[in-house]
């Protein structure tokens, strides 16, 4: 039996579909059951297009002459999630349910822990297929289901271009060390995914909630409603594709100016990537046909930098704590821990944007009001939290909580990596100075040199 056939589908069929065996992982040693359906337990990859897990599930269903059903478990207790995140996610899931219905695939959403939902549906399944997540809670869900399920469980990696363990077998130091590894593998994995047609159609074994009635679902969840839905973002793949096309039409050729928050040169796709509403592979294949330095810079972000963040979270289990930082950075910050701070702010001060710095306050307003902060301002925002906190450890906790609470794309590898970067992760030592030691420093004058900071402040204050 070759590597592909170990996952119930032969190599030729997988190859024709555009699914590489390296994307597949068998999570337990159970034998195929005489079930009534193949189950795709959807969780991280919340889309019906360009989803390797979905297409693999259809291949397995067709081979075994069974229907495919999709389930999703919705818990109100996801760490740091609030009304803003759930509204965006449910908008996307509602669209996904309709897209699956058009393909003859029933979708059931249950208000329950994701692992409990998967096990409820596993009772009648011949095989479980699931997508892949990298954070601790996502991995624990999958481990519990694999351990308790009566049938085999195959995990399909579809939210990266190069599978994380194929790209590297260790935590990488930075972009310069992972870049050549990813570049060498791109030719094999950056290929179109072929949409499969499901041969057998059935009703779902459990009906689930009416996903079209988002307001009703939100009331049942009893969420923290202190953070309102993001007014400039609507969840779903359709909106993600509109943003991608708009970016290709008017933003990509100016991506070299992406450090200017006034330039409109960014894609704003990160929330859609966070919730798995759009595939990074589909984005890459769409952009790849465009030539020029701007396209190359965007691909660097969507492939190398994004997958470096996933490498960090996968291999460093302390990704959400201060101990994840490189030793040189922690030592340098500790050396300057007793340096006097001109300003010290509480978490409440930061959350309310009540500092002395109009640029920092503007960035915080942008995040609180819209669920998004421009990437360059997010770096400055983080650096100043370090400067204005009593200790670097307190700064880390403050930054992570603010990012997770207000950002639509918080609570994922890029968010955790972005916070850690402010403290030296994936960076190098710089000139030593007070408070910061040898980690990179940023200041207000640097903003003024790069772009019209007054225009940015004015725009954010009008939100």
VENZI-V137316 format. One record per residue. N is the residue number from 1. RES is the residue in one letter. SS is DSSP state (H for helix, E for strand, L for the rest). PSI is psi as a letter, one per 40 degrees, with the letter a starting at -180 (none if undefined). OMEGA is omega in degrees with one decimal (999 if undefined). Layout:
BEGIN
n: [N | N]
res: [RES | RES]
ss: [SS | SS]
psi: [PSI | PSI]
omega: [OMEGA | OMEGA]
END
This chain:
BEGIN
n: [1 | 2 | 3 | 4 | 5 | 6 | 7 | 8 | 9 | 10 | 11 | 12 | 13 | 14 | 15 | 16 | 17 | 18 | 19 | 20 | 21 | 22 | 23 | 24 | 25 | 26 | 27 | 28 | 29 | 30 | 31 | 32 | 33 | 34 | 35 | 36 | 37 | 38 | 39 | 40 | 41 | 42 | 43 | 44 | 45 | 46 | 47 | 48 | 49 | 50 | 51 | 52 | 53 | 54 | 55 | 56 | 57 | 58 | 59 | 60 | 61 | 62 | 63 | 64 | 65 | 66 | 67 | 68 | 69 | 70 | 71 | 72 | 73 | 74 | 75 | 76 | 77 | 78 | 79 | 80 | 81 | 82 | 83 | 84 | 85 | 86 | 87 | 88 | 89 | 90 | 91 | 92 | 93 | 94 | 95 | 96 | 97 | 98 | 99 | 100 | 101 | 102 | 103 | 104 | 105 | 106 | 107 | 108 | 109 | 110 | 111 | 112 | 113 | 114 | 115 | 116 | 117 | 118 | 119 | 120 | 121 | 122 | 123 | 124 | 125 | 126 | 127 | 128 | 129 | 130 | 131 | 132 | 133 | 134 | 135 | 136 | 137 | 138 | 139 | 140 | 141 | 142 | 143 | 144 | 145 | 146 | 147 | 148 | 149 | 150 | 151 | 152 | 153 | 154 | 155 | 156 | 157 | 158 | 159 | 160 | 161 | 162 | 163 | 164 | 165 | 166 | 167 | 168 | 169 | 170 | 171 | 172 | 173 | 174 | 175 | 176 | 177 | 178 | 179 | 180 | 181 | 182 | 183 | 184 | 185 | 186 | 187 | 188 | 189 | 190 | 191 | 192 | 193 | 194 | 195 | 196 | 197 | 198 | 199 | 200 | 201 | 202 | 203 | 204 | 205 | 206 | 207 | 208 | 209 | 210 | 211 | 212 | 213 | 214 | 215 | 216 | 217 | 218 | 219 | 220 | 221 | 222 | 223 | 224 | 225 | 226 | 227 | 228 | 229 | 230 | 231 | 232 | 233 | 234 | 235 | 236 | 237 | 238 | 239 | 240 | 241 | 242 | 243 | 244 | 245 | 246 | 247 | 248 | 249 | 250 | 251 | 252 | 253 | 254 | 255 | 256 | 257 | 258 | 259 | 260 | 261 | 262 | 263 | 264 | 265 | 266 | 267 | 268 | 269 | 270 | 271 | 272 | 273 | 274 | 275 | 276 | 277 | 278 | 279 | 280 | 281 | 282 | 283 | 284 | 285 | 286 | 287 | 288 | 289 | 290 | 291 | 292 | 293 | 294 | 295 | 296 | 297 | 298 | 299 | 300 | 301 | 302 | 303 | 304 | 305 | 306 | 307 | 308 | 309 | 310 | 311 | 312 | 313 | 314 | 315 | 316 | 317 | 318 | 319 | 320 | 321 | 322 | 323 | 324 | 325 | 326 | 327 | 328 | 329 | 330 | 331 | 332 | 333 | 334 | 335 | 336 | 337 | 338 | 339 | 340 | 341 | 342 | 343 | 344 | 345 | 346 | 347 | 348 | 349 | 350 | 351 | 352 | 353 | 354 | 355 | 356 | 357 | 358 | 359 | 360 | 361 | 362 | 363 | 364 | 365 | 366 | 367 | 368 | 369 | 370 | 371 | 372 | 373 | 374 | 375 | 376 | 377 | 378 | 379 | 380 | 381 | 382 | 383 | 384 | 385 | 386 | 387 | 388 | 389 | 390 | 391 | 392 | 393 | 394 | 395 | 396 | 397 | 398 | 399 | 400 | 401 | 402 | 403 | 404 | 405 | 406 | 407 | 408 | 409 | 410 | 411 | 412 | 413 | 414 | 415 | 416 | 417 | 418 | 419 | 420 | 421 | 422 | 423 | 424 | 425 | 426 | 427 | 428 | 429 | 430 | 431 | 432 | 433 | 434 | 435 | 436 | 437 | 438 | 439 | 440 | 441 | 442 | 443 | 444 | 445 | 446 | 447 | 448 | 449 | 450 | 451 | 452 | 453 | 454 | 455 | 456 | 457 | 458 | 459 | 460 | 461 | 462 | 463]
res: [X | X | X | X | X | X | X | X | X | X | X | X | X | X | X | X | X | X | X | X | X | X | X | X | X | X | X | X | X | X | X | X | X | X | X | X | X | X | X | X | X | X | X | X | X | X | X | X | X | X | X | X | X | X | X | X | X | X | X | X | X | X | X | X | X | X | X | X | X | X | X | X | X | X | X | X | X | X | X | X | X | X | X | X | X | X | X | X | X | X | X | X | X | X | X | X | X | X | X | X | X | X | X | X | X | X | X | X | X | X | X | X | X | X | X | X | X | X | X | X | X | X | X | X | X | X | X | X | X | X | X | X | X | X | X | X | X | X | X | X | X | X | X | X | X | X | X | X | X | X | X | X | X | X | X | X | X | X | X | X | X | X | X | X | X | X | X | X | X | X | X | X | X | X | X | X | X | X | X | X | X | X | X | X | X | X | X | X | X | X | X | X | X | X | X | X | X | X | X | X | X | X | X | X | X | X | X | X | X | X | X | X | X | X | X | X | X | X | X | X | X | X | X | X | X | X | X | X | X | X | X | X | X | X | X | X | X | X | X | X | X | X | X | X | X | X | X | X | X | X | X | X | X | X | X | X | X | X | X | X | X | X | X | X | X | X | X | X | X | X | X | X | X | X | X | X | X | X | X | X | X | X | X | X | X | X | X | X | X | X | X | X | X | X | X | X | X | X | X | X | X | X | X | X | X | X | X | X | X | X | X | X | X | X | X | X | X | X | X | X | X | X | X | X | X | X | X | X | X | X | X | X | X | X | X | X | X | X | X | X | X | X | X | X | X | X | X | X | X | X | X | X | X | X | X | X | X | X | X | X | X | X | X | X | X | X | X | X | X | X | X | X | X | X | X | X | X | X | X | X | X | X | X | X | X | X | X | X | X | X | X | X | X | X | X | X | X | X | X | X | X | X | X | X | X | X | X | X | X | X | X | X | X | X | X | X | X | X | X | X | X | X | X | X | X | X | X | X | X | X | X | X | X | X | X | X | X | X | X | X | X | X | X | X | X | X | X | X | X | X | X | X | X | X | X | X | X | X | X | X | X | X | X]
ss: [L | L | L | L | H | H | H | L | L | L | H | H | H | H | H | H | H | L | L | L | H | H | H | E | E | E | L | L | L | L | L | L | L | L | L | L | E | E | E | E | E | L | L | L | L | L | L | L | L | L | L | H | H | H | H | H | H | H | H | H | H | H | H | H | L | L | E | E | E | E | E | E | E | L | L | L | L | L | L | L | L | L | H | H | H | H | H | H | H | H | H | H | H | H | H | H | H | H | H | H | H | H | L | L | L | E | E | E | E | E | L | L | L | H | H | H | H | H | H | H | H | H | L | L | E | E | E | E | E | E | E | L | L | L | L | H | H | H | H | H | H | H | H | H | H | H | H | H | L | L | L | E | E | E | E | E | L | L | L | L | L | L | L | H | H | H | H | L | L | L | L | L | L | L | H | H | H | H | H | H | H | H | H | H | H | H | H | H | H | L | L | L | L | L | L | L | L | L | L | L | L | L | L | L | L | L | L | L | L | L | L | L | L | H | H | H | H | H | H | H | H | L | L | L | L | L | L | L | L | L | L | L | L | L | L | L | H | H | H | H | H | H | H | H | H | H | H | H | H | H | L | H | H | H | H | H | H | L | L | L | L | L | L | L | L | L | L | L | L | H | H | H | H | H | L | L | L | L | L | H | H | H | H | H | H | H | H | H | L | L | L | L | H | H | H | H | H | H | H | H | H | H | H | H | H | H | H | H | H | H | H | H | H | H | H | L | L | L | L | L | L | H | H | H | L | L | H | H | H | H | H | H | H | H | H | L | L | L | L | L | L | L | L | L | L | L | H | H | H | H | H | L | L | L | L | L | L | H | H | H | H | H | H | H | H | H | H | H | H | H | L | L | L | L | H | H | H | H | H | H | H | H | H | H | H | H | H | L | L | L | L | H | H | H | H | H | H | H | H | H | H | H | H | H | H | H | L | L | L | L | L | L | H | H | H | H | H | H | H | H | H | H | L | L | L | L | L | L | L | L | L | L | E | L | L | L | E | L | L | L | L | L | L | H | H | H | H | H | H | H | L | L | H | H | H | H | H | H | H | H | H | L | L]
psi: [h | i | d | d | e | d | f | e | h | i | d | d | d | d | d | d | e | f | h | h | d | e | e | h | h | h | e | i | f | i | i | h | i | g | i | e | i | h | h | h | g | h | d | d | g | g | i | e | i | f | h | d | d | d | d | d | d | d | d | d | d | d | d | e | f | i | i | h | i | h | i | h | h | h | i | e | f | h | h | e | i | a | d | d | d | d | d | d | d | d | d | d | d | d | d | d | d | d | d | d | d | d | e | f | h | i | h | h | h | i | g | i | h | d | d | d | d | d | d | d | d | e | d | e | i | d | i | h | h | i | a | h | i | e | i | d | d | d | d | d | d | d | d | d | d | d | d | e | i | e | i | i | h | h | h | h | h | e | e | i | d | h | i | d | d | d | d | i | e | i | h | i | d | a | d | d | d | d | d | d | d | d | d | d | e | d | d | d | e | g | i | i | h | h | h | i | h | h | d | h | i | i | i | i | d | h | d | a | i | g | e | e | g | d | d | d | d | d | d | d | d | g | i | h | e | d | h | i | i | h | d | e | h | h | i | i | d | d | d | d | d | d | d | d | d | d | d | d | d | e | d | d | e | e | d | e | f | e | e | h | e | e | e | f | f | i | d | f | e | d | d | d | d | d | e | f | e | i | h | d | d | d | d | d | d | d | d | d | e | h | i | i | d | d | d | d | d | d | d | d | d | d | c | d | d | d | d | d | d | d | d | d | d | d | e | h | e | f | d | f | i | d | e | e | i | i | d | d | d | d | d | d | d | d | d | e | d | e | i | h | h | d | i | h | i | i | d | d | d | d | d | e | f | f | i | e | h | d | d | d | d | d | d | d | d | d | d | d | d | e | e | i | h | i | d | d | d | d | d | d | d | d | d | d | d | d | d | e | i | d | i | d | d | d | d | d | d | d | d | d | d | d | d | d | d | d | h | d | e | i | f | i | d | d | d | d | d | d | d | d | d | d | e | e | h | f | a | i | i | a | h | h | i | i | d | d | b | e | i | i | i | i | i | d | d | d | d | d | d | d | i | g | d | d | d | d | d | d | d | d | e | e | none]
omega: [178.9 | -174.1 | -178.2 | -176.7 | 174.4 | 179.6 | 168.5 | 178.8 | -176.5 | -173.7 | -177.3 | 179.6 | 177.7 | -178.1 | 178.9 | -179.0 | -177.1 | 179.2 | -179.5 | 179.8 | 179.6 | 176.8 | -172.5 | 175.0 | 176.5 | -170.8 | 172.2 | -175.7 | -178.5 | 178.0 | 175.3 | 179.9 | 173.5 | -174.5 | -179.8 | -177.6 | 165.4 | -179.2 | 165.1 | 174.2 | -179.6 | 175.3 | -177.4 | -174.0 | -168.8 | -177.8 | 179.2 | -179.8 | 178.9 | -179.5 | -177.6 | -179.6 | 178.9 | -177.5 | 175.8 | 177.5 | 177.9 | 177.4 | -179.8 | 179.7 | -179.8 | -180.0 | -177.4 | 179.7 | -177.4 | 171.8 | 174.6 | 173.3 | -179.5 | 176.2 | 178.8 | 178.2 | -177.3 | 178.3 | 176.7 | -171.0 | 178.3 | -174.5 | 174.7 | 179.7 | -178.2 | -175.6 | -179.4 | -176.6 | -176.8 | 178.1 | -179.9 | -179.2 | -178.8 | 173.8 | 178.6 | -179.1 | 176.6 | 177.3 | 179.1 | 179.1 | 178.4 | 178.9 | 177.9 | 179.6 | 178.4 | 179.0 | 178.2 | -176.8 | -179.8 | -179.0 | 178.9 | 175.3 | 177.9 | 174.5 | -176.5 | 175.6 | -177.4 | -179.2 | 176.9 | 178.0 | -179.3 | -178.7 | 174.9 | -178.9 | -177.7 | -176.8 | -179.2 | -173.8 | 172.0 | -175.2 | 173.6 | 171.6 | 176.0 | 175.3 | -172.8 | 170.6 | -172.1 | -179.8 | -175.7 | -176.9 | 178.9 | 179.1 | -179.9 | 176.0 | -176.8 | 178.1 | 179.8 | -179.6 | -179.7 | -178.0 | -173.8 | -175.9 | 179.0 | -174.0 | 177.6 | 178.4 | -179.0 | 176.7 | -177.5 | -175.7 | -172.9 | 179.4 | 168.5 | 175.6 | 176.2 | 179.9 | -169.2 | -178.6 | 173.9 | 179.7 | -178.1 | 177.6 | -179.0 | 174.0 | -176.7 | -179.2 | -178.1 | -177.2 | -176.2 | -180.0 | -179.4 | -175.0 | -179.2 | 179.5 | 178.5 | -178.6 | 180.0 | -175.2 | -173.5 | -177.1 | -178.3 | -171.3 | -178.8 | 179.6 | -178.7 | 175.6 | -177.4 | 179.0 | -179.5 | 176.9 | -179.5 | -175.2 | -175.1 | -175.7 | 178.1 | 173.1 | 178.7 | 179.1 | 175.9 | -172.8 | -179.6 | -177.8 | 174.4 | -173.6 | 179.8 | -178.1 | -173.9 | -179.0 | 178.7 | 178.2 | -178.8 | 178.2 | 179.8 | -176.4 | 179.1 | -172.8 | 167.7 | -175.4 | 179.6 | 178.8 | -173.4 | 176.6 | -178.5 | -173.3 | -175.9 | -178.9 | 170.5 | -176.5 | 174.5 | -178.1 | -179.5 | 178.9 | 177.7 | -179.9 | 176.2 | 179.0 | 178.2 | -179.6 | 177.2 | 178.5 | 178.8 | -177.2 | -171.9 | -177.5 | -173.1 | -177.4 | 177.4 | -175.7 | 175.8 | 177.0 | -173.9 | 175.9 | 177.7 | -177.9 | 178.4 | -170.0 | -176.8 | -173.1 | 179.0 | -173.3 | -173.7 | -178.9 | -173.4 | 177.1 | -178.3 | 173.9 | -179.7 | -177.6 | 178.2 | -178.0 | 174.3 | -176.8 | 174.4 | 177.4 | 178.7 | 176.8 | -178.2 | -178.1 | 178.9 | -176.5 | -173.4 | -179.0 | 179.7 | -177.6 | 174.7 | -177.4 | -179.3 | 178.1 | 178.9 | 179.5 | 178.8 | 178.7 | 175.1 | -178.9 | -173.3 | -179.0 | -170.8 | -175.2 | -179.9 | -177.6 | 169.4 | 177.9 | 179.1 | 174.2 | -179.6 | -176.9 | -178.0 | -174.0 | 179.9 | -174.3 | 176.3 | -172.7 | -177.1 | 177.1 | -176.0 | -177.6 | 179.5 | -173.2 | 178.2 | -174.8 | -178.0 | -178.9 | 179.9 | 179.1 | -178.5 | 178.0 | 178.3 | 179.2 | -177.3 | -176.6 | -178.8 | 178.1 | -179.6 | 175.7 | 177.5 | 179.1 | 172.6 | -177.8 | 175.7 | 175.7 | -179.9 | 177.4 | -179.5 | -176.9 | -178.3 | -178.8 | -173.7 | 175.6 | 179.0 | -170.0 | -177.1 | 179.1 | 178.1 | 179.9 | 179.4 | 179.0 | 178.6 | 176.7 | 179.4 | -178.3 | -177.7 | -175.8 | -170.3 | -175.2 | -176.1 | 170.4 | 179.3 | -173.2 | -179.0 | 177.8 | 178.1 | 176.8 | 178.8 | 178.8 | -179.1 | -179.5 | -177.9 | 174.5 | 175.4 | -176.3 | -172.7 | 177.7 | -177.2 | -179.9 | 176.1 | 178.2 | 177.3 | 178.2 | -179.9 | -178.8 | 178.5 | -177.2 | -178.4 | -179.3 | 178.3 | -178.7 | -178.0 | -176.4 | -169.5 | -177.4 | 173.3 | -178.3 | 174.4 | 175.1 | 176.4 | -175.8 | -179.7 | 178.0 | 179.5 | -179.9 | 179.9 | 176.8 | -179.0 | 179.3 | 179.7 | -179.5 | 174.7 | 179.4 | -179.1 | 178.0 | -179.9 | 176.2 | 177.5 | 179.5 | -177.4 | 178.3 | -177.9 | 178.9 | -174.5 | -172.7 | -178.3 | 174.2 | -174.5 | -177.8 | 174.0 | 179.6 | -175.7 | -179.7 | 176.2 | 176.3 | -178.3 | 179.4 | -173.8 | -176.1 | -178.8 | -176.3 | 178.8 | 178.9 | 177.9 | -179.7 | -178.8 | -179.2 | -177.7 | -179.3 | 178.9 | -178.3 | 999]
END
